[in-house]
């Protein structure tokens, strides 16, 4: 073998070894990258406020796609026109959905005394529990709370309570986080996007899930009210849009690469069920009203009379020309925090 042949052979061997080194280095570098991507799990909770009768359409879509949600119920409005029947709760629970508390009469609890706020929260949970439901989760009416309100809700045995408006959406809170943490930073004031309204699209709903996945992961709570094509009921979502989103979410969460699961709020938080706490103070009986003015509450329900503009169940023409269904008042959603600490802008 000549010197030139030996040199060429050595050159080939060195080139092969270099190529192998590059391949091995690439493989070793890819493994940590894949591991880093897999460390951003997302949990999604689908929540429904008020117990509107048309939410049973959403429940059907959930069941068809193997999903479950959390339904926050105003116990004093059950069986009233436009609201769920007590039998609907049994249907929801049988399908694996969670039944949560949303007060007795949907007052602005931040404006109540601590004793009355605690009665609203405790009586709601005690009533639902007496019907056989495991009640762990609460949603503040109007997303309004103070430190005293949160203490009152905690004292009733709820393991979490949801506000609204502290997670980024396509429409507001641009500088906010993309998801709540698990466990939540404050279980008595969990962060969630603003409520879903009639102008939300399928892409908007999907973005709430995917933006959390591409950021830091975490917990995304989506809040729905009416499930209806009647946009005058806003906040509302069309049944067709909700069905589309449920179908997409079921497929998206079924792909292990997306590291996304759908859980009820109670299961996401994971705190054990606490003992039922009875209402701490009795409230004076309010006069029964004519149907059409407000829901006729059960004879044995005693509640503190509220401001007429809060209790009225009616449609009102807002100053900017849109129509909003008030039950019992406009669904305000904005950044959370103590109303006692500062004035906050109200969005409708």
C-alpha positions in Angstrom: 0.0 0.0 0.0 1.4 3.3 -1.0 1.7 6.3 1.3 -1.1 8.1 -0.7 -3.5 5.1 -0.2 -2.8 5.0 3.5 -3.4 8.7 3.8 -6.7 8.5 1.9 -7.9 5.5 4.1 -7.1 7.4 7.3 -9.0 10.4 6.0 -12.1 8.3 5.3 -12.0 6.7 8.7 -11.7 10.1 10.4 -14.6 11.5 8.4 -16.8 8.5 9.3 -15.9 8.9 13.0 -16.8 12.6 12.8 -20.1 11.9 11.2 -20.9 9.3 13.9 -20.0 11.9 16.6 -22.4 14.4 15.1 -25.3 11.9 15.0 -24.7 10.8 18.6 -24.5 14.4 19.8 -27.7 15.3 18.0 -29.5 12.3 19.6 -28.3 13.2 23.0 -29.3 16.8 22.6 -32.8 16.0 21.3 -33.7 13.9 24.4 -33.6 16.8 26.8 -35.5 19.0 24.3 -38.3 16.5 24.1 -38.3 16.1 27.9 -38.5 19.9 28.3 -41.5 20.0 26.0 -43.2 17.2 28.0 -43.0 19.1 31.3 -45.8 21.6 30.4 -49.0 19.6 31.2 -52.3 21.5 30.8 -55.5 20.8 32.7 -58.7 22.2 31.3 -61.9 22.6 33.4 -65.2 23.5 31.6 -67.5 25.4 34.0 -71.1 26.6 33.6 -72.6 29.3 35.8 -76.1 29.8 37.2 -77.9 26.6 36.2 -79.5 28.0 33.1 -81.8 25.4 31.5 -80.1 25.6 28.1 -76.9 24.4 29.6 -78.3 20.9 29.3 -77.4 21.1 25.6 -73.8 21.5 26.7 -74.1 18.6 29.0 -75.2 16.4 26.1 -72.2 17.6 24.0 -69.9 16.8 26.9 -71.3 13.3 27.2 -71.1 12.6 23.5 -67.4 13.4 23.6 -66.5 11.7 26.8 -65.9 14.9 28.7 -67.2 16.3 32.1 -67.7 19.8 33.5 -68.5 21.7 36.6 -72.0 23.2 36.9 -72.3 26.1 39.4 -75.9 26.2 40.7 -77.9 29.0 42.2 -80.0 26.8 44.5 -82.8 29.4 45.0 -83.5 29.5 41.3 -83.8 25.8 40.6 -87.2 24.8 39.1 -87.8 28.5 38.1 -88.6 29.4 34.5 -85.4 29.4 32.4 -83.4 27.5 35.0 -82.7 23.8 35.5 -85.0 21.5 37.3 -83.8 19.5 40.3 -84.0 16.4 38.1 -81.5 18.0 35.7 -78.9 17.9 38.5 -79.3 14.2 38.8 -78.8 13.8 35.1 -75.6 15.9 35.2 -74.2 14.0 38.2 -75.0 10.6 36.7 -72.9 11.6 33.7 -69.9 12.3 35.9 -70.3 16.1 36.0 -69.5 18.1 39.2 -72.2 20.1 41.0 -70.8 23.3 42.5 -72.2 26.1 44.6 -73.0 29.6 43.2 -74.9 31.0 46.2 -78.7 30.9 47.0 -79.8 34.1 45.3 -76.8 35.3 43.3 -76.1 38.5 45.3 -72.9 40.5 45.0 -71.3 38.8 48.0 -68.6 41.5 48.4 -71.4 43.9 49.4 -72.8 41.6 52.1 -71.9 41.3 55.7 -69.6 38.3 56.4 -72.4 36.5 58.2 -74.8 36.9 55.2 -72.1 36.0 52.7 -71.3 32.8 54.8 -75.0 32.0 54.9 -75.3 32.3 51.1 -72.4 30.0 50.6 -73.1 27.5 53.4 -76.8 27.2 52.7 -76.1 26.6 49.0 -73.7 23.8 49.8 -75.8 22.3 52.5 -78.9 22.2 50.2 -77.0 20.5 47.3 -75.3 18.1 49.7 -78.7 17.2 51.2 -79.7 16.0 47.7 -76.8 13.7 47.6 -74.1 15.7 45.7 -70.5 16.0 46.7 -69.9 19.8 46.7 -66.4 21.0 46.7 -66.2 24.0 44.4 -67.7 27.5 44.5 -68.0 30.4 42.0 -68.4 34.0 43.2 -71.5 35.7 41.8 -70.3 38.5 39.5 -66.8 37.3 40.2 -66.8 39.7 43.2 -65.1 38.9 46.5 -63.2 40.4 49.4 -61.0 38.9 52.0 -64.0 38.5 54.3 -66.0 36.9 51.5 -63.3 34.4 50.8 -63.0 33.6 54.5 -66.8 33.0 54.6 -66.7 30.6 51.6 -63.7 28.7 53.1 -65.6 28.3 56.4 -68.4 26.6 54.5 -66.1 23.8 53.5 -65.5 24.6 49.9 -62.1 23.6 48.7 -61.9 26.2 45.9 -63.6 29.4 44.7 -63.4 30.9 41.2 -63.1 34.5 40.1 -62.9 35.7 36.6 -60.6 38.0 34.5 -57.0 37.2 35.6 -56.0 35.0 32.6 -55.1 36.3 29.2 -57.8 36.1 26.5 -58.0 37.5 22.9 -60.1 40.3 24.3 -58.6 41.4 27.5 -55.9 41.0 30.2 -53.1 41.0 27.6 -50.4 41.2 30.3 -51.9 38.4 32.4 -50.8 34.8 32.9 -51.9 32.2 30.4 -53.1 29.8 33.0 -53.6 29.3 36.7 -51.1 27.0 38.5 -51.9 23.6 40.1 -52.2 23.7 43.0 -53.7 27.2 42.6 -51.9 30.2 44.1 -55.0 30.9 46.2 -57.6 28.2 46.2 -60.2 30.7 47.5 -59.6 33.0 44.5 -58.6 30.9 41.5 -57.6 32.7 38.4 -59.6 32.2 35.2 -60.2 33.9 31.9 -63.1 36.3 31.5 -66.4 34.6 30.7 -67.0 33.2 27.2 -69.3 35.6 25.3 -71.3 35.6 22.1 -68.4 37.1 20.1 -65.9 34.3 21.0 -65.0 32.0 18.1 -63.8 28.4 17.9 -60.2 29.7 17.4 -60.6 31.8 20.6 -61.6 28.8 22.7 -58.8 26.7 21.2 -56.3 29.5 21.9 -57.1 29.4 25.6 -55.9 25.8 25.7 -53.0 26.0 23.3 -51.4 29.2 24.6 -51.1 27.6 28.0 -49.4 24.6 26.4 -46.8 26.7 24.5 -46.2 28.8 27.6 -45.8 27.2 31.1 -48.7 24.8 31.1 -51.1 25.0 34.1 -54.9 25.1 34.7 -57.4 26.7 32.3 -60.9 27.2 33.5 -63.4 28.2 30.8 -66.6 29.8 32.0 -69.9 29.5 30.0 -73.3 30.8 30.8 -76.2 30.4 28.3 -75.8 27.8 25.5 -78.2 29.3 23.0 -78.4 30.9 19.6 -80.2 33.9 21.1 -77.4 36.5 21.4 -79.6 38.8 23.4 -78.9 36.4 26.3 -75.2 37.2 26.2 -73.1 35.9 27.8 -74.0 33.0 25.5 -72.4 30.4 23.3 -74.2 28.8 20.4 -74.9 25.1 20.8 -73.1 24.4 17.5 -70.0 26.2 18.5 -69.9 24.5 21.9 -70.3 21.1 20.2 -67.4 21.9 17.8 -65.2 22.9 20.7 -66.0 19.8 22.8 -65.2 17.6 19.8 -61.9 19.4 19.2 -61.0 19.3 22.9 -61.7 15.6 23.2 -59.5 14.8 20.2 -56.8 17.3 21.4 -56.6 15.9 24.9 -56.6 12.3 23.6 -53.2 12.9 21.9 -50.4 12.2 24.5 -48.2 14.7 22.7 -50.4 17.5 23.9 -50.1 16.6 27.6 -53.6 17.9 28.2 -56.4 16.5 30.4 -59.9 17.6 31.0 -61.1 17.5 34.7 -63.8 18.9 36.8 -62.7 21.7 39.1 -62.9 19.5 42.2 -60.8 16.8 40.6 -58.3 19.4 39.3 -57.8 21.0 42.8 -57.8 17.5 44.3 -58.5 18.6 48.0 -60.5 16.0 50.0 -64.2 16.7 50.6 -64.8 18.7 53.8 -67.7 18.3 56.2 -71.0 20.1 55.4 -71.4 23.3 57.4 -75.0 24.5 58.1 -76.1 28.1 57.5 -74.7 30.1 60.4 -77.5 32.7 60.7 -81.2 32.7 59.8 -82.4 35.3 57.2 -85.7 37.1 57.2 -88.2 35.7 54.7 -88.6 37.8 51.5 -92.0 38.3 49.9 -92.9 35.9 47.1 -93.0 37.7 43.7 -95.1 37.2 40.7 -93.8 34.9 38.0 -92.0 36.9 35.3 -90.6 39.3 37.8 -88.1 37.0 39.4 -88.0 33.3 40.1 -90.5 32.2 42.7 -88.3 30.7 45.5 -89.4 27.7 47.5 -91.6 28.5 50.6 -88.9 27.3 53.0 -86.2 29.4 51.5 -85.4 32.4 53.6 -83.1 35.0 52.2 -82.0 38.5 52.8 -83.8 41.0 50.6 -81.4 42.5 48.0 -81.4 45.7 46.0 -84.2 45.7 43.4 -81.8 46.3 40.6 -79.8 43.2 41.7 -82.7 40.8 42.1 -84.7 41.8 39.0 -84.7 39.1 36.4 -85.3 41.0 33.2 -83.8 42.1 29.9 -82.5 45.6 29.9 -81.2 47.8 27.1 -77.7 48.9 28.1 -76.5 52.4 27.3 -74.3 51.2 24.4 -77.3 49.5 22.8 -76.8 45.8 23.5 -79.3 43.7 25.3 -78.3 41.7 28.3 -80.2 39.1 30.3 -80.0 39.9 34.0 -80.3 37.0 36.3 -80.1 38.5 38.9 -77.8 41.2 37.6 -75.3 41.8 34.7 -72.4 39.3 34.6 -69.5 41.6 35.5 -66.0 40.3 34.8 -62.8 42.1 35.5 -59.6 41.7 37.3 -59.9 40.2 40.7 -58.8 41.6 44.1 -60.4 43.2 47.1 -63.1 45.7 46.3 -62.4 47.1 49.7 -58.8 47.9 48.5 -59.5 49.8 45.3 -62.1 50.8 42.8 -62.1 48.7 39.7 -63.6 49.3 36.2 -66.6 47.3 35.5 -67.2 45.6 32.1 -70.5 44.4 30.9 
